[in-house]
Structures are given as structure tokens and as C-alpha cells.
Amino acid sequence: MAILGQVATVVAPEGERLVLRRDLQPVEAVLEIIPRHPLRESELVEALENNWPNRVGRILAILAGHPHARRCVYRGEPFWTYARRV
């Protein structure tokens, strides 16, 4: 996958959890992060469950249709990245 590169290894800091801003709408909170840092879907789902437990599926569906979010798979693991669409 080109966005992470051929030799990229994504390593999460040990013991760190993704924290999303609660003062933003959920999709906006995710879109604030992904231009700088692709998110593992598992970490994203965990963060969404912590903040908006009854809306996780709906939020992921909105992200899937958003012009600036893209779900991709890298080495068998799903990630969310920023999509620069015109």
C-alpha cells in the first residue's frame, strides 16, 4: 500500500489509547486525526465505543461515504486514512 510505504511497520506506543475529542462530532473528531496519522480500525472502534457506544456502526458508515476518509487494508489489517479527493 503506497500511503504507508512498502517497508512501513506501524507500531503503536505501548499502553497508549486513542482519544477522540468529545467537543466535536464523531466524524469530525476522526477527520481531525487521519490527515496526520492513519488509524487502525481496531483502535478507532475502541475509541468510538468509549465515547459513542451506540453509534459506532453508524459513524463507520458515515466515514465510509465521506470524501476525505478511506478504509484500506495493509498487511491484512484494516486502517482508516485521509483521502484527498477533488
Backbone as JSON, one array per atom type, in Angstrom:
{
  "sequence": "MAILGQVATVVAPEGERLVLRRDLQPVEAVLEIIPRHPLRESELVEALENNWPNRVGRILAILAGHPHARRCVYRGEPFWTYARRV",
  "N": [[0.83, -1.17, 0.0], [0.66, 2.12, -0.91], [0.38, 4.49, 0.66], [1.36, 3.93, 3.22], [3.75, 2.92, 2.57], [6.18, 0.59, 1.23], [7.88, -0.64, 3.06], [6.98, 0.08, 5.51], [6.29, -0.2, 8.95], [3.78, -0.27, 11.16], [3.66, 0.86, 14.35], [2.2, 0.96, 17.41], [2.32, 3.12, 20.24], [3.22, 1.64, 23.3], [0.71, 0.75, 25.54], [-0.71, 3.07, 25.08], [-3.75, 4.74, 24.32], [-6.11, 5.58, 21.83], [-7.55, 8.73, 21.83], [-10.4, 10.52, 21.28], [-11.63, 13.75, 20.47], [-14.24, 15.02, 22.39], [-15.65, 17.3, 22.13], [-16.22, 17.69, 19.55], [-18.16, 16.6, 16.69], [-18.47, 13.06, 16.11], [-17.45, 12.12, 13.54], [-16.06, 14.38, 12.66], [-14.11, 14.48, 14.65], [-12.58, 12.22, 14.05], [-11.75, 12.87, 11.46], [-10.08, 14.94, 12.06], [-7.77, 13.73, 12.92], [-6.87, 11.73, 11.05], [-5.6, 12.96, 8.73], [-3.01, 13.34, 9.57], [-2.21, 10.95, 10.67], [-2.61, 7.61, 9.98], [-5.23, 5.46, 11.14], [-5.58, 2.48, 12.95], [-8.25, 0.3, 12.43], [-9.24, -1.21, 14.56], [-8.36, 0.22, 16.83], [-9.68, 2.62, 16.38], [-12.37, 1.81, 16.51], [-12.49, 1.01, 19.2], [-12.03, 3.5, 20.49], [-14.27, 4.92, 19.56], [-16.3, 3.37, 20.71], [-15.84, 3.94, 23.39], [-16.63, 6.6, 23.56], [-19.0, 7.05, 22.04], [-20.95, 4.78, 22.3], [-23.32, 3.59, 21.25], [-23.38, 4.29, 18.64], [-21.39, 3.43, 16.91], [-21.39, 1.75, 14.55], [-22.91, 3.33, 12.8], [-21.32, 5.65, 12.65], [-18.99, 4.64, 11.44], [-20.1, 3.93, 9.0], [-20.79, 6.44, 7.98], [-18.23, 7.55, 7.77], [-17.21, 5.83, 5.81], [-18.52, 6.71, 3.56], [-17.62, 9.26, 3.33], [-15.94, 11.92, 1.64], [-13.31, 12.47, 2.39], [-12.28, 10.4, 3.85], [-10.91, 7.14, 4.0], [-11.09, 3.66, 3.96], [-8.71, 1.19, 4.2], [-6.7, -1.73, 3.61], [-3.85, -3.0, 5.09], [-1.28, -5.21, 5.09], [-3.11, -7.15, 5.88], [-4.55, -5.91, 7.88], [-7.14, -3.69, 8.75], [-7.24, -0.17, 8.15], [-7.92, 3.33, 8.69], [-7.59, 6.08, 6.63], [-6.64, 9.34, 5.37], [-8.24, 10.72, 2.61], [-7.5, 12.38, -0.25], [-9.53, 13.79, -2.15], [-10.83, 15.23, -5.11]],
  "CA": [[0.0, 0.0, 0.0], [1.54, 3.26, -1.1], [0.31, 5.53, 1.7], [2.22, 3.55, 4.33], [5.04, 2.54, 2.01], [6.46, -0.83, 1.1], [8.6, -1.18, 4.21], [6.47, 0.68, 6.74], [5.75, -1.02, 10.02], [3.02, 0.61, 12.04], [3.84, 0.44, 15.73], [1.51, 1.84, 18.35], [3.01, 3.25, 21.52], [2.76, 0.65, 24.28], [-0.18, 1.23, 26.58], [-1.41, 4.29, 24.7], [-5.05, 4.55, 23.69], [-6.59, 6.67, 21.01], [-8.54, 9.58, 22.49], [-11.06, 11.42, 20.33], [-12.22, 14.94, 21.1], [-15.69, 14.91, 22.61], [-16.29, 18.57, 21.82], [-16.53, 17.65, 18.11], [-18.97, 15.47, 16.24], [-17.57, 11.92, 15.95], [-16.77, 12.08, 12.24], [-15.11, 15.49, 12.66], [-13.0, 14.1, 15.53], [-11.73, 11.29, 13.3], [-11.15, 13.6, 10.34], [-9.03, 15.8, 12.6], [-6.58, 12.91, 13.16], [-6.36, 10.91, 9.94], [-4.66, 13.58, 7.8], [-1.66, 13.26, 10.14], [-1.85, 9.63, 11.17], [-3.61, 6.55, 9.71], [-5.71, 4.82, 12.36], [-6.03, 1.09, 12.9], [-9.69, 0.24, 12.66], [-9.5, -1.74, 15.91], [-8.18, 1.33, 17.76], [-10.75, 3.57, 16.12], [-13.61, 1.25, 17.06], [-12.39, 1.09, 20.66], [-12.22, 4.89, 20.88], [-15.67, 5.26, 19.32], [-17.11, 2.69, 21.73], [-15.67, 4.65, 24.66], [-17.3, 7.91, 23.51], [-20.33, 6.99, 21.43], [-21.11, 3.32, 22.21], [-24.48, 3.14, 20.47], [-23.33, 4.89, 17.3], [-20.17, 3.02, 16.23], [-21.69, 1.29, 13.2], [-23.37, 4.48, 12.0], [-20.17, 6.53, 12.43], [-18.14, 3.99, 10.44], [-20.8, 4.02, 7.71], [-20.64, 7.82, 7.51], [-16.83, 7.68, 7.34], [-17.03, 5.08, 4.57], [-19.04, 7.52, 2.46], [-17.08, 10.63, 3.39], [-14.94, 12.11, 0.59], [-11.95, 12.62, 2.92], [-11.9, 9.23, 4.64], [-10.8, 5.92, 3.2], [-10.72, 2.43, 4.67], [-7.82, 0.37, 3.39], [-6.13, -2.87, 4.33], [-2.4, -3.07, 4.98], [-0.83, -6.45, 5.72], [-4.25, -7.85, 6.45], [-5.19, -5.16, 8.96], [-7.85, -2.51, 8.24], [-6.87, 1.16, 8.63], [-8.61, 4.49, 8.13], [-6.64, 7.1, 6.2], [-7.19, 10.54, 4.75], [-8.34, 10.63, 1.14], [-7.52, 13.72, -0.9], [-10.36, 13.7, -3.37], [-11.15, 16.54, -5.69]],
  "C": [[0.88, 1.24, 0.0], [1.52, 4.26, 0.06], [1.2, 5.2, 2.89], [3.6, 3.14, 3.85], [5.25, 1.04, 2.02], [7.11, -1.42, 2.33], [8.1, -0.62, 5.53], [5.98, -0.39, 7.71], [5.06, -0.08, 10.98], [3.11, 0.06, 13.45], [3.15, 1.44, 16.63], [2.32, 1.94, 19.63], [2.39, 2.29, 22.54], [1.88, 1.31, 25.33], [-0.96, 2.49, 26.24], [-2.74, 3.94, 24.04], [-5.42, 5.79, 22.9], [-7.68, 7.42, 21.77], [-9.09, 10.54, 21.45], [-11.67, 12.59, 21.09], [-13.73, 14.79, 21.2], [-16.4, 16.22, 22.31], [-16.59, 18.71, 20.33], [-17.52, 16.53, 17.84], [-18.01, 14.3, 15.97], [-16.79, 11.89, 14.64], [-15.73, 13.2, 12.16], [-13.89, 15.16, 13.52], [-12.04, 13.16, 14.82], [-11.02, 12.02, 12.17], [-10.07, 14.58, 10.8], [-7.71, 15.04, 12.73], [-6.02, 12.29, 11.89], [-5.52, 11.64, 8.9], [-3.2, 13.47, 8.28], [-1.22, 11.83, 10.43], [-2.93, 8.61, 10.82], [-3.99, 5.85, 11.02], [-6.06, 3.36, 12.1], [-7.52, 1.08, 13.2], [-10.01, -0.26, 14.06], [-9.36, -0.64, 16.96], [-9.28, 2.37, 17.61], [-12.06, 3.07, 16.73], [-13.61, 1.33, 18.59], [-12.64, 2.52, 21.15], [-13.67, 5.34, 20.67], [-16.58, 4.62, 20.35], [-17.01, 3.38, 23.08], [-16.46, 5.96, 24.71], [-18.74, 7.86, 23.03], [-20.73, 5.53, 21.23], [-22.27, 2.83, 21.34], [-24.45, 3.61, 19.02], [-22.15, 4.41, 16.45], [-20.43, 2.61, 14.78], [-22.09, 2.43, 12.29], [-22.2, 5.42, 11.68], [-19.24, 5.94, 11.37], [-18.78, 4.06, 9.05], [-20.68, 5.43, 7.13], [-19.21, 8.04, 7.01], [-16.61, 6.99, 6.0], [-17.53, 5.87, 3.36], [-18.48, 8.92, 2.39], [-15.97, 10.79, 2.34], [-13.5, 12.22, 1.1], [-11.52, 11.47, 3.82], [-11.87, 8.02, 3.73], [-10.38, 4.77, 4.09], [-9.86, 1.61, 3.73], [-7.26, -0.74, 4.26], [-4.64, -2.91, 4.04], [-1.94, -4.27, 5.78], [-1.94, -7.15, 6.5], [-4.99, -7.12, 7.55], [-5.87, -3.91, 8.4], [-7.41, -1.23, 8.95], [-7.83, 2.18, 8.04], [-7.57, 5.55, 7.85], [-7.38, 8.29, 5.6], [-7.16, 10.36, 3.24], [-8.44, 12.05, 0.57], [-8.26, 13.58, -2.22], [-10.72, 15.09, -3.84], [-12.61, 16.59, -6.04]]
}
